[in-house]
C-alpha cells in the first residue's frame, strides 16, 4: 500500500471540523502553558518564541494524527470512537514534538514538562471532542 492510499483511507472530509478544532485546542493549550512561564508582553515583543514552542508539536500532530486515524470516517461519527483516536494520536505526536524540540527547535524536555504536556494534551483534545459531539 502506498502513502497516498494509506492516507486516503485515514482521512475523511467529514472530520475537517475536528481537524480545525484539534489544532486550535492544541494552540490554546500550548500557549497557556507558555504563558505560565512568561508574560504576554514578552510574547508580543518576541513573536517567534511562541512559534518555536508551537511548531514542534503541531508538526508532530500533522504527522501522527492522520496515520493513527484521528481524521478517519470513524473519528467523525461519535465521541466514543473519536476521543480514543485523538488520545492515541497525541502520544506519538507529542513524542515527535519532544524530539523536534530537543534537536531542531529551542527548549528543553524536562520530565515534568513531558508529563504535563502528554497528560494535558490528552485531556484537552478529549474534552474538546466530547464537547464537539455534544454540540453538533
N, CA, C and O atoms as a MOPAC input file, in Angstrom:
PM7 MOZYME 1SCF
protein

 N      0.84700 1    -1.16800 1     0.00000 1
 C      0.00000 1     0.00000 1     0.00000 1
 C      0.89700 1     1.23700 1     0.00000 1
 O      1.79000 1     1.35900 1     0.83800 1
 N      0.65600 1     2.15900 1    -0.94800 1
 C      1.46800 1     3.36700 1    -0.99300 1
 C      0.92200 1     4.41900 1    -0.02800 1
 O     -0.16600 1     4.26900 1     0.52800 1
 N      1.69400 1     5.47700 1     0.15600 1
 C      1.35700 1     6.52100 1     1.12700 1
 C      0.02300 1     7.17900 1     0.81400 1
 O     -0.76900 1     7.43400 1     1.72100 1
 N     -0.23400 1     7.45600 1    -0.45400 1
 C     -1.48300 1     8.11500 1    -0.83300 1
 C     -2.68600 1     7.23600 1    -0.50600 1
 O     -3.69800 1     7.74000 1    -0.01800 1
 N     -2.59700 1     5.96000 1    -0.76000 1
 C     -3.69300 1     5.03900 1    -0.44100 1
 C     -3.90700 1     4.95800 1     1.06500 1
 O     -5.04000 1     4.95000 1     1.54800 1
 N     -2.81200 1     4.90100 1     1.78800 1
 C     -2.90500 1     4.84100 1     3.24200 1
 C     -3.59500 1     6.08000 1     3.78900 1
 O     -4.50800 1     5.97500 1     4.60800 1
 N     -3.16100 1     7.25200 1     3.33900 1
 C     -3.75600 1     8.49400 1     3.83400 1
 C     -5.20500 1     8.64700 1     3.40100 1
 O     -6.02100 1     9.15600 1     4.17000 1
 N     -5.54200 1     8.22400 1     2.20000 1
 C     -6.92800 1     8.36100 1     1.75600 1
 C     -7.86600 1     7.48600 1     2.58000 1
 O     -9.04700 1     7.80600 1     2.71800 1
 N     -7.35800 1     6.39300 1     3.12600 1
 C     -8.19200 1     5.56000 1     3.98700 1
 C     -8.22400 1     6.08100 1     5.42200 1
 O     -9.04500 1     5.63900 1     6.22600 1
 N     -7.35000 1     7.00400 1     5.73900 1
 C     -7.24000 1     7.54700 1     7.10100 1
 C     -7.80300 1     8.95200 1     7.25100 1
 O     -7.92600 1     9.44600 1     8.37200 1
 N     -8.15100 1     9.61200 1     6.13700 1
 C     -8.63900 1    10.98800 1     6.20300 1
 C    -10.00300 1    11.06800 1     5.52000 1
 O    -10.16100 1    10.68300 1     4.36200 1
 N    -10.98500 1    11.57800 1     6.27000 1
 C    -12.34400 1    11.73200 1     5.76900 1
 C    -12.72400 1    13.21300 1     5.83100 1
 O    -12.45700 1    13.88800 1     6.82500 1
 N    -13.34100 1    13.70500 1     4.77700 1
 C    -13.72300 1    15.12300 1     4.74200 1
 C    -14.66400 1    15.49900 1     5.88100 1
 O    -14.65500 1    16.64200 1     6.33900 1
 N    -15.45600 1    14.57100 1     6.33200 1
 C    -16.37700 1    14.84300 1     7.42500 1
 C    -15.68500 1    15.15900 1     8.73400 1
 O    -16.30700 1    15.68100 1     9.65900 1
 N    -14.40900 1    14.84600 1     8.81700 1
 C    -13.64200 1    15.10200 1    10.03600 1
 C    -12.93600 1    16.45800 1    10.00200 1
 O    -12.18700 1    16.78100 1    10.92400 1
 N    -13.16000 1    17.24800 1     8.96400 1
 C    -12.49500 1    18.55200 1     8.85800 1
 C    -12.74900 1    19.44900 1    10.07400 1
 O    -11.81000 1    20.08400 1    10.55400 1
 N    -13.98200 1    19.52600 1    10.59000 1
 C    -14.18100 1    20.35700 1    11.79000 1
 C    -13.34800 1    19.86800 1    12.98300 1
 O    -12.88800 1    20.67100 1    13.79600 1
 N    -13.16000 1    18.56300 1    13.08000 1
 C    -12.32100 1    18.02900 1    14.15400 1
 C    -10.87600 1    18.48600 1    13.98500 1
 O    -10.21500 1    18.84100 1    14.96200 1
 N    -10.39300 1    18.47700 1    12.76200 1
 C     -9.01000 1    18.88500 1    12.49900 1
 C     -8.79500 1    20.34300 1    12.89100 1
 O     -7.80800 1    20.67800 1    13.54600 1
 N     -9.72000 1    21.20300 1    12.49000 1
 C     -9.60700 1    22.62500 1    12.83400 1
 C     -9.65000 1    22.79400 1    14.34800 1
 O     -8.82700 1    23.50900 1    14.92000 1
 N    -10.60100 1    22.14200 1    14.99100 1
 C    -10.72700 1    22.24100 1    16.44300 1
 C     -9.51200 1    21.69300 1    17.17000 1
 O     -9.04900 1    22.28500 1    18.14400 1
 N     -8.99300 1    20.56300 1    16.70000 1
 C     -7.80700 1    19.97400 1    17.33100 1
 C     -6.63800 1    20.94900 1    17.32100 1
 O     -5.96900 1    21.14000 1    18.33600 1
 N     -6.39900 1    21.55800 1    16.17800 1
 C     -5.27300 1    22.48600 1    16.06200 1
 C     -5.49800 1    23.69800 1    16.96500 1
 O     -4.57700 1    24.14500 1    17.64800 1
 N     -6.71500 1    24.22800 1    16.96700 1
 C     -6.99700 1    25.38600 1    17.82500 1
 C     -6.83700 1    25.04600 1    19.30400 1
 O     -6.30400 1    25.84200 1    20.07600 1
 N     -7.30000 1    23.86500 1    19.69100 1
 C     -7.17700 1    23.43700 1    21.09300 1
 C     -5.71200 1    23.25000 1    21.46800 1
 O     -5.28900 1    23.65700 1    22.55000 1
 N     -4.94000 1    22.63700 1    20.58200 1
 C     -3.51400 1    22.45900 1    20.87300 1
 C     -2.78400 1    23.79600 1    20.95500 1
 O     -1.92500 1    23.98300 1    21.81600 1
 N     -3.12100 1    24.71900 1    20.06800 1
 C     -2.50000 1    26.05000 1    20.11500 1
 C     -2.86200 1    26.73200 1    21.43800 1
 O     -1.99700 1    27.32000 1    22.08700 1
 N     -4.13000 1    26.65700 1    21.83500 1
 C     -4.55900 1    27.27900 1    23.09800 1
 C     -3.85600 1    26.63600 1    24.29100 1
 O     -3.38000 1    27.33500 1    25.18500 1
 N     -3.79400 1    25.31300 1    24.30300 1
 C     -3.15500 1    24.58800 1    25.40500 1
 C     -1.66700 1    24.93400 1    25.51900 1
 O     -1.17200 1    25.22500 1    26.60800 1
 N     -0.97000 1    24.90000 1    24.40200 1
 C      0.46300 1    25.18400 1    24.41100 1
 C      0.74400 1    26.65600 1    24.70600 1
 O      1.74300 1    26.98500 1    25.34600 1
 N     -0.13100 1    27.53000 1    24.24400 1
 C      0.02100 1    28.95200 1    24.55100 1
 C     -0.20900 1    29.20600 1    26.03600 1
 O      0.52900 1    29.96900 1    26.65900 1
 N     -1.22200 1    28.57400 1    26.59800 1
 C     -1.47500 1    28.72500 1    28.03700 1
 C     -0.28200 1    28.22600 1    28.84500 1
 O      0.11000 1    28.85200 1    29.82900 1
 N      0.28600 1    27.11700 1    28.43800 1
 C      1.47600 1    26.60900 1    29.11300 1
 C      2.64400 1    27.56600 1    29.01400 1
 O      3.38300 1    27.76400 1    29.97800 1
 N      2.80600 1    28.15500 1    27.84900 1
 C      3.88400 1    29.11900 1    27.65000 1
 C      3.66300 1    30.35100 1    28.52600 1
 O      4.60600 1    30.88100 1    29.11300 1
 N      2.41700 1    30.79900 1    28.60800 1
 C      2.10500 1    31.97400 1    29.42000 1
 C      2.26100 1    31.70500 1    30.91900 1
 O      2.35500 1    32.64300 1    31.71100 1
 N      2.29000 1    30.43900 1    31.30400 1
 C      2.52700 1    30.14300 1    32.71800 1
 C      4.00800 1    30.31600 1    33.08100 1
 O      4.37200 1    30.30900 1    34.25600 1
 N      4.85000 1    30.47000 1    32.06100 1
 C      6.28800 1    30.63200 1    32.27900 1
 C      6.81800 1    31.98100 1    31.81800 1
 O      7.97500 1    32.31300 1    32.07600 1
 N      5.99400 1    32.75100 1    31.14900 1
 C      6.41400 1    34.05000 1    30.63500 1
 C      5.20600 1    34.98000 1    30.62400 1
 O      4.13400 1    34.60600 1    31.10100 1
 N      5.36400 1    36.16900 1    30.09400 1
 C      4.26300 1    37.12700 1    30.05600 1
 C      3.78600 1    37.33800 1    28.62300 1
 O      4.49600 1    37.04400 1    27.66100 1
 N      2.57600 1    37.84900 1    28.50900 1
 C      2.06000 1    38.15900 1    27.18200 1
 C      2.90000 1    39.26600 1    26.53500 1
 O      3.09300 1    39.27300 1    25.32000 1
 N      3.38800 1    40.18300 1    27.33800 1
 C      4.24900 1    41.25200 1    26.82000 1
 C      5.51500 1    40.66700 1    26.18000 1
 O      5.94300 1    41.11700 1    25.11700 1
 N      6.10400 1    39.67100 1    26.82700 1
 C      7.28300 1    39.00900 1    26.26700 1
 C      6.94600 1    38.37100 1    24.92900 1
 O      7.72700 1    38.46300 1    23.98200 1
 N      5.78000 1    37.71800 1    24.84400 1
 C      5.39300 1    37.06300 1    23.59300 1
 C      5.13200 1    38.07300 1    22.49200 1
 O      5.42900 1    37.81600 1    21.32600 1
 N      4.57600 1    39.22200 1    22.85700 1
 C      4.35300 1    40.27300 1    21.86100 1
 C      5.68400 1    40.81400 1    21.34300 1
 O      5.84500 1    41.07200 1    20.15000 1
 N      6.62200 1    40.97800 1    22.25100 1
 C      7.92900 1    41.50200 1    21.86700 1
 C      8.80000 1    40.46100 1    21.15800 1
 O      9.73800 1    40.82100 1    20.44600 1
 N      8.49700 1    39.18000 1    21.34700 1
 C      9.27400 1    38.08000 1    20.75500 1
 C      8.32400 1    37.09400 1    20.07200 1
 O      8.13500 1    35.98100 1    20.56300 1
 N      7.72800 1    37.48800 1    18.95400 1
 C      6.69800 1    36.64100 1    18.33200 1
 C      7.20500 1    35.27100 1    17.86900 1
 O      6.42300 1    34.32500 1    17.78000 1
 N      8.47200 1    35.15900 1    17.58100 1
 C      8.99400 1    33.86300 1    17.15500 1
 C      9.12100 1    32.87400 1    18.31100 1
 O      9.19400 1    31.66500 1    18.09500 1
 N      9.14600 1    33.38800 1    19.52600 1
 C      9.26100 1    32.50000 1    20.68500 1
 C      8.07600 1    31.53400 1    20.73500 1
 O      8.26500 1    30.32600 1    20.87700 1
 N      6.86400 1    32.06000 1    20.61900 1
 C      5.68600 1    31.19500 1    20.66400 1
 C      5.66500 1    30.24100 1    19.47000 1
 O      5.28100 1    29.07900 1    19.60400 1
 N      6.07400 1    30.73100 1    18.31900 1
 C      6.14200 1    29.85200 1    17.14100 1
 C      7.09100 1    28.68700 1    17.38200 1
 O      6.82500 1    27.56900 1    16.94000 1
 N      8.19300 1    28.93700 1    18.07600 1
 C      9.15900 1    27.87700 1    18.39200 1
 C      8.56800 1    26.87000 1    19.38000 1
 O      8.93600 1    25.69600 1    19.36400 1
 N      7.66800 1    27.31900 1    20.22400 1
 C      7.01400 1    26.41500 1    21.17100 1
 C      5.95800 1    25.58000 1    20.44500 1
 O      5.87400 1    24.36900 1    20.64800 1
 N      5.16100 1    26.22200 1    19.61000 1
 C      4.05300 1    25.54800 1    18.93500 1
 C      4.50400 1    24.58900 1    17.82800 1
 O      3.98200 1    23.48100 1    17.70700 1
 N      5.46900 1    25.02200 1    17.03200 1
 C      5.84600 1    24.28800 1    15.81800 1
 C      6.15800 1    22.80900 1    16.03300 1
 O      5.62500 1    21.98000 1    15.29500 1
 N      6.99000 1    22.43500 1    17.00100 1
 C      7.32000 1    21.00800 1    17.09600 1
 C      6.10400 1    20.12400 1    17.35000 1
 O      6.01700 1    19.01000 1    16.83200 1
 N      5.17100 1    20.62300 1    18.14600 1
 C      4.00400 1    19.80100 1    18.49100 1
 C      2.95700 1    19.81100 1    17.38300 1
 O      2.27500 1    18.80900 1    17.16700 1
 N      2.82500 1    20.92500 1    16.68400 1
 C      1.89900 1    20.95200 1    15.55400 1
 C      2.43100 1    20.11400 1    14.39500 1
 O      1.65900 1    19.46500 1    13.68800 1
 N      3.73900 1    20.12900 1    14.20200 1
 C      4.33600 1    19.24400 1    13.19000 1
 C      4.10800 1    17.79100 1    13.58800 1
 O      3.71900 1    16.96600 1    12.76100 1
 N      4.35300 1    17.48500 1    14.85100 1
 C      4.11300 1    16.12400 1    15.34000 1
 C      2.67000 1    15.70400 1    15.13900 1
 O      2.39300 1    14.57900 1    14.72500 1
 N      1.74900 1    16.61700 1    15.43500 1
 C      0.32100 1    16.30900 1    15.26100 1
 C      0.00900 1    16.08100 1    13.78300 1
 O     -0.72000 1    15.15100 1    13.43800 1
 N      0.55300 1    16.91900 1    12.92200 1
 C      0.30600 1    16.77600 1    11.48900 1
 C      0.83600 1    15.47200 1    10.91900 1
 O      0.29800 1    14.95100 1     9.94200 1
 N      1.87500 1    14.95200 1    11.51900 1
 C      2.43600 1    13.67400 1    11.07700 1
 C      1.66700 1    12.50800 1    11.67700 1
 O      1.27700 1    11.59100 1    10.95400 1
 N      1.44100 1    12.52800 1    12.98700 1
 C      0.88100 1    11.36500 1    13.67700 1
 C     -0.62700 1    11.19800 1    13.50600 1
 O     -1.11100 1    10.08600 1    13.29000 1
 N     -1.36500 1    12.29800 1    13.60100 1
 C     -2.82800 1    12.19100 1    13.61900 1
 C     -3.41500 1    11.48300 1    12.39800 1
 O     -4.27400 1    10.61900 1    12.57000 1
 N     -2.99400 1    11.80500 1    11.18300 1
 C     -3.56000 1    11.08700 1    10.03700 1
 C     -3.23500 1     9.58700 1    10.04000 1
 O     -4.07400 1     8.76300 1     9.67800 1
 N     -2.02300 1     9.24900 1    10.44900 1
 C     -1.63200 1     7.84100 1    10.43900 1
 C     -2.36800 1     7.02400 1    11.49500 1
 O     -2.70200 1     5.86200 1    11.26500 1
 N     -2.61600 1     7.62800 1    12.64300 1
 C     -3.32300 1     6.91200 1    13.70700 1
 C     -4.81200 1     6.81700 1    13.38400 1
 O     -5.48400 1     5.88300 1    13.82100 1
 N     -5.32700 1     7.77500 1    12.62600 1
 C     -6.74000 1     7.73900 1    12.25400 1
 C     -7.58900 1     8.79300 1    12.93300 1
 O     -8.80800 1     8.64200 1    13.01200 1
 N     -6.97600 1     9.85300 1    13.42300 1
 C     -7.71900 1    10.90600 1    14.12100 1
 C     -8.73600 1    11.59700 1    13.22000 1
 O     -9.66500 1    12.23800 1    13.71100 1
 N     -8.56700 1    11.47100 1    11.90300 1
 C     -9.49000 1    12.10100 1    10.96400 1
 C    -10.12800 1    11.09000 1    10.01900 1
 O    -10.54300 1    11.43700 1     8.91400 1
 N    -10.20100 1     9.85600 1    10.45500 1
 C    -10.84400 1     8.81600 1     9.65700 1
 C    -12.36200 1     8.96200 1     9.75700 1
 O    -12.86900 1     9.74100 1    10.56400 1
 N    -13.06500 1     8.21800 1     8.94400 1
 C    -14.53000 1     8.27700 1     8.96800 1
 C    -15.06300 1     7.93800 1    10.35600 1
 O    -16.01700 1     8.56500 1    10.81800 1
 N    -14.47300 1     6.97300 1    11.01400 1
 C    -14.91000 1     6.59800 1    12.35500 1
 C    -14.74100 1     7.71200 1    13.36700 1
 O    -15.53100 1     7.82500 1    14.30500 1
 N    -13.71900 1     8.53900 1    13.18900 1
 C    -13.47900 1     9.64200 1    14.12100 1
 C    -14.56500 1    10.69200 1    14.03600 1
 O    -14.81300 1    11.41100 1    15.00400 1
 N    -15.21400 1    10.78800 1    12.89200 1
 C    -16.23200 1    11.81300 1    12.69100 1
 C    -17.63000 1    11.34400 1    13.06800 1
 O    -18.59100 1    12.09800 1    12.91200 1
 N    -17.76500 1    10.10600 1    13.56400 1
 C    -19.09000 1     9.56100 1    13.83500 1
 C    -19.58900 1     9.82300 1    15.25000 1
 O    -20.67600 1    10.37000 1    15.43000 1
 N    -18.81200 1     9.44200 1    16.24600 1
 C    -19.25600 1     9.58600 1    17.63500 1
 C    -18.07600 1     9.93400 1    18.52800 1
 O    -16.91900 1     9.70100 1    18.17700 1
 N    -18.39000 1    10.49200 1    19.67900 1
 C    -17.33300 1    10.78000 1    20.65500 1
 C    -16.67400 1     9.48900 1    21.11700 1
 O    -15.47700 1     9.46200 1    21.40100 1
 N    -17.45000 1     8.43200 1    21.18900 1
 C    -16.92000 1     7.14400 1    21.65900 1
 C    -15.77900 1     6.64000 1    20.77000 1
 O    -14.83300 1     6.02000 1    21.25800 1
 N    -15.87100 1     6.90500 1    19.49000 1
 C    -14.79000 1     6.49800 1    18.58700 1
 C    -13.76100 1     7.60900 1    18.39800 1
 O    -12.58400 1     7.33200 1    18.17000 1
 N    -14.19200 1     8.84600 1    18.49000 1
 C    -13.33100 1     9.98500 1    18.19500 1
 C    -12.31500 1    10.29200 1    19.29100 1
 O    -11.14900 1    10.56000 1    19.00100 1
 N    -12.75000 1    10.25400 1    20.53700 1
 C    -11.85600 1    10.61000 1    21.64900 1
 C    -10.65800 1     9.66700 1    21.74100 1
 O     -9.52700 1    10.14200 1    21.84200 1
 N    -10.86400 1     8.35000 1    21.71100 1
 C     -9.68100 1     7.46300 1    21.77400 1
 C     -8.70800 1     7.67600 1    20.61500 1
 O     -7.49600 1     7.55700 1    20.79400 1
 N     -9.22900 1     7.98800 1    19.43600 1
 C     -8.33400 1     8.23500 1    18.30300 1
 C     -7.50200 1     9.49700 1    18.51800 1
 O     -6.32800 1     9.53600 1    18.15100 1
 N     -8.10000 1    10.52000 1    19.10500 1
 C     -7.34800 1    11.74800 1    19.40100 1
 C     -6.29000 1    11.47700 1    20.46300 1
 O     -5.14900 1    11.92000 1    20.33300 1
 N     -6.66200 1    10.75700 1    21.50100 1
 C     -5.70800 1    10.45400 1    22.58500 1
 C     -4.56300 1     9.60300 1    22.05100 1
 O     -3.39700 1     9.87000 1    22.33900 1
 N     -4.89800 1     8.58000 1    21.27500 1
 C     -3.84300 1     7.72500 1    20.71100 1
 C     -2.97400 1     8.47800 1    19.71800 1
 O     -1.80500 1     8.13500 1    19.54100 1
 N     -3.51400 1     9.48800 1    19.07400 1
 C     -2.72900 1    10.30100 1    18.13900 1
 C     -1.80100 1    11.25300 1    18.87400 1
 O     -0.69600 1    11.52800 1    18.40900 1
 N     -2.24800 1    11.75900 1    20.02500 1
 C     -1.44300 1    12.74100 1    20.74800 1
 C     -0.14000 1    12.13200 1    21.27100 1
 O      0.88100 1    12.81900 1    21.31200 1
 N     -0.15500 1    10.89400 1    21.66000 1
 C      1.05200 1    10.29600 1    22.23900 1
 C      2.21700 1    10.31900 1    21.24100 1
 O      3.27200 1    10.85800 1    21.57800 1
 N      2.07900 1     9.76300 1    20.03500 1
 C      3.21300 1     9.85800 1    19.10500 1
 C      3.45800 1    11.29300 1    18.62900 1
 O      4.59800 1    11.66600 1    18.35200 1
 N      2.39700 1    12.10000 1    18.53300 1
 C      2.57700 1    13.49900 1    18.12200 1
 C      3.44200 1    14.24300 1    19.13600 1
 O      4.34300 1    14.99300 1    18.76200 1
 N      3.16400 1    14.03100 1    20.41300 1
 C      3.94200 1    14.68800 1    21.46600 1
 C      5.38100 1    14.18500 1    21.46200 1
 O      6.31300 1    14.96900 1    21.64200 1
 N      5.56700 1    12.89100 1    21.25800 1
 C      6.93100 1    12.34100 1    21.21200 1
 C      7.71000 1    12.98200 1    20.05600 1
 O      8.87000 1    13.36000 1    20.21600 1
 N      7.06900 1    13.09800 1    18.90600 1
 C      7.71200 1    13.77500 1    17.77800 1
 C      8.03700 1    15.21800 1    18.17300 1
 O      9.12200 1    15.72000 1    17.88000 1
 N      7.09500 1    15.87400 1    18.83600 1
 C      7.31500 1    17.24700 1    19.29300 1
 C      8.48300 1    17.35900 1    20.24300 1
 O      9.28100 1    18.29100 1    20.13800 1
 N      8.59900 1    16.42100 1    21.17400 1
 C      9.72300 1    16.44700 1    22.12400 1
 C     11.05500 1    16.26600 1    21.39700 1
 O     12.03600 1    16.94200 1    21.70700 1
 N     11.07900 1    15.35800 1    20.44000 1
 C     12.31600 1    15.12600 1    19.67800 1
 C     12.68200 1    16.38000 1    18.87900 1
 O     13.83700 1    16.80600 1    18.87700 1
 N     11.69600 1    16.96300 1    18.20500 1
 C     11.96700 1    18.18100 1    17.43900 1
 C     12.40600 1    19.32500 1    18.34500 1
 O     13.29900 1    20.10000 1    18.00300 1
 N     11.76800 1    19.41700 1    19.49900 1
 C     12.11700 1    20.47500 1    20.45500 1
 C     13.55500 1    20.30000 1    20.96100 1
 O     14.25500 1    21.27900 1    21.21800 1
 N     13.96800 1    19.08100 1    21.09500 1
 C     15.31000 1    18.80000 1    21.58200 1
 C     16.37500 1    19.05600 1    20.52000 1
 O     17.42200 1    19.63200 1    20.81400 1
 N     16.11000 1    18.62900 1    19.28800 1
 C     17.16000 1    18.65100 1    18.27400 1
 C     17.02800 1    19.73100 1    17.20500 1
 O     18.00800 1    20.04400 1    16.52900 1
 N     15.84500 1    20.30400 1    17.03800 1
 C     15.65400 1    21.27500 1    15.95800 1
 C     15.27600 1    22.65100 1    16.50200 1
 O     15.85500 1    23.66100 1    16.10200 1
 N     14.31600 1    22.68900 1    17.40400 1
 C     13.82900 1    23.94700 1    17.96000 1
 C     14.46000 1    24.18600 1    19.32600 1
 O     15.11400 1    23.30100 1    19.88000 1
 N     14.26000 1    25.38400 1    19.86400 1
 C     14.78000 1    25.67200 1    21.19000 1
 C     13.82000 1    25.15600 1    22.25100 1
 O     12.62300 1    25.01500 1    22.00000 1
 N     14.33700 1    24.88000 1    23.40800 1
 C     13.51600 1    24.43300 1    24.52800 1
 C     13.98600 1    23.08800 1    25.03000 1
 O     14.60800 1    22.31400 1    24.30200 1
 N     13.68700 1    22.83000 1    26.25600 1
 C     14.08200 1    21.56500 1    26.85800 1
 C     12.92100 1    20.60700 1    26.95700 1
 O     11.79600 1    20.91900 1    26.56700 1
 N     13.21100 1    19.44400 1    27.48200 1
 C     12.18000 1    18.42900 1    27.69100 1
 C     12.34800 1    17.82500 1    29.08600 1
 O     12.58100 1    16.62700 1    29.24100 1
 N     12.22600 1    18.67400 1    30.07800 1
 C     12.30600 1    18.21700 1    31.46300 1
 C     11.18600 1    17.21700 1    31.73200 1
 O     10.11700 1    17.31700 1    31.13000 1
 N     11.41200 1    16.25800 1    32.62300 1
 C     10.39000 1    15.24200 1    32.90200 1
 C      9.01800 1    15.81600 1    33.26700 1
 O      7.99600 1    15.28500 1    32.83300 1
 N      8.98300 1    16.88500 1    34.05000 1
 C      7.69100 1    17.49000 1    34.41400 1
 C      6.99700 1    18.05800 1    33.17500 1
 O      5.77900 1    17.94200 1    33.03900 1
 N      7.76100 1    18.66700 1    32.28000 1
 C      7.20300 1    19.20200 1    31.03900 1
 C      6.62400 1    18.07600 1    30.18700 1
 O      5.53000 1    18.20500 1    29.63700 1
 N      7.35200 1    16.98800 1    30.08200 1
 C      6.88600 1    15.84100 1    29.29700 1
 C      5.57800 1    15.31400 1    29.87700 1
 O      4.62100 1    15.09100 1    29.13600 1
 N      5.52600 1    15.11300 1    31.18300 1
 C      4.32000 1    14.57000 1    31.82400 1
 C      3.12700 1    15.50200 1    31.64800 1
 O      2.03800 1    15.06000 1    31.28300 1
 N      3.33100 1    16.77900 1    31.90400 1
 C      2.22500 1    17.74400 1    31.79900 1
 C      1.74700 1    17.86400 1    30.35800 1
 O      0.54400 1    17.93000 1    30.10800 1
 N      2.66500 1    17.89200 1    29.42400 1
 C      2.30300 1    18.02200 1    28.01700 1
 C      1.56700 1    16.78000 1    27.52600 1
 O      0.55800 1    16.89500 1    26.82900 1
 N      2.05600 1    15.60500 1    27.87900 1
 C      1.38000 1    14.37200 1    27.46000 1
 C     -0.02900 1    14.28600 1    28.03700 1
 O     -0.99800 1    14.10800 1    27.29900 1
 N     -0.13700 1    14.41200 1    29.34400 1
 C     -1.44300 1    14.26600 1    30.00200 1
 C     -2.36400 1    15.42700 1    29.64200 1
 O     -3.52900 1    15.21800 1    29.30400 1
 N     -1.84400 1    16.64700 1    29.71600 1
 C     -2.66600 1    17.81400 1    29.39800 1
 C     -3.19100 1    17.78700 1    27.97300 1
 O     -4.35400 1    18.10800 1    27.73100 1
 N     -2.34300 1    17.40700 1    27.03400 1
 C     -2.77900 1    17.31200 1    25.63800 1
 C     -3.88000 1    16.29500 1    25.44800 1
 O     -4.83700 1    16.54000 1    24.71400 1
 N     -3.75400 1    15.15600 1    26.10300 1
 C     -4.80000 1    14.13800 1    26.00200 1
 C     -6.11400 1    14.65900 1    26.58000 1
 O     -7.18200 1    14.43200 1    26.01200 1
 N     -6.03000 1    15.35100 1    27.70000 1
 C     -7.24000 1    15.86800 1    28.35500 1
 C     -7.92800 1    16.92200 1    27.48600 1
 O     -9.13800 1    16.85100 1    27.26900 1
 N     -7.16400 1    17.90000 1    26.98700 1
 C     -7.80900 1    18.96500 1    26.21500 1
 C     -8.34200 1    18.45500 1    24.87700 1
 O     -9.41200 1    18.87800 1    24.44000 1
 N     -7.62100 1    17.56700 1    24.23100 1
 C     -8.13300 1    17.00900 1    22.97200 1
 C     -9.39100 1    16.16900 1    23.21900 1
 O    -10.36600 1    16.27200 1    22.47500 1
 N     -9.36400 1    15.34200 1    24.26100 1
 C    -10.53500 1    14.53500 1    24.58300 1
 C    -11.72900 1    15.38900 1    24.96800 1
 O    -12.84500 1    15.13900 1    24.51000 1
 N    -11.50900 1    16.39200 1    25.80100 1
 C    -12.60300 1    17.27000 1    26.23300 1
 C    -13.20000 1    18.03400 1    25.05700 1
 O    -14.42000 1    18.15900 1    24.94700 1
 N    -12.34300 1    18.54100 1    24.18100 1
 C    -12.81800 1    19.26600 1    23.00700 1
 C    -13.68800 1    18.36300 1    22.13600 1
 O    -14.74500 1    18.78100 1    21.66300 1
 N    -13.25000 1    17.14600 1    21.92900 1
 C    -14.01200 1    16.25800 1    21.05900 1
 C    -15.34600 1    15.84100 1    21.68800 1
 O    -16.34900 1    15.71700 1    20.98400 1
 N    -15.36200 1    15.63000 1    22.97700 1
 C    -16.63500 1    15.33500 1    23.65200 1
 C    -17.57500 1    16.51900 1    23.46800 1
 O    -18.74400 1    16.34000 1    23.12800 1
 N    -17.07000 1    17.72000 1    23.69100 1
 C    -17.88600 1    18.93200 1    23.53700 1
 C    -18.38300 1    19.05900 1    22.10500 1
 O    -19.54100 1    19.41300 1    21.88500 1
 N    -17.54100 1    18.78200 1    21.14300 1
 C    -17.93900 1    18.85600 1    19.73000 1
 C    -19.15000 1    17.96900 1    19.45500 1
 O    -20.10700 1    18.40200 1    18.81400 1
 N    -19.10900 1    16.74100 1    19.93300 1
 C    -20.21000 1    15.82800 1    19.64900 1
 C    -21.46300 1    16.15600 1    20.46500 1
 O    -22.57200 1    15.83500 1    20.03900 1
 N    -21.30800 1    16.77400 1    21.59900 1
 C    -22.48100 1    17.20000 1    22.38100 1
 C    -23.17900 1    18.36800 1    21.70200 1
 O    -24.40700 1    18.45900 1    21.72400 1
 N    -22.40400 1    19.25800 1    21.10100 1
 C    -22.97700 1    20.46700 1    20.49000 1
 C    -23.34900 1    20.28400 1    19.02100 1
 O    -24.06500 1    21.11000 1    18.45600 1
 N    -22.88500 1    19.24400 1    18.42100 1
 C    -23.10300 1    19.02600 1    16.98200 1
 C    -24.54500 1    18.76100 1    16.67700 1
 O    -24.90300 1    18.55700 1    15.51600 1

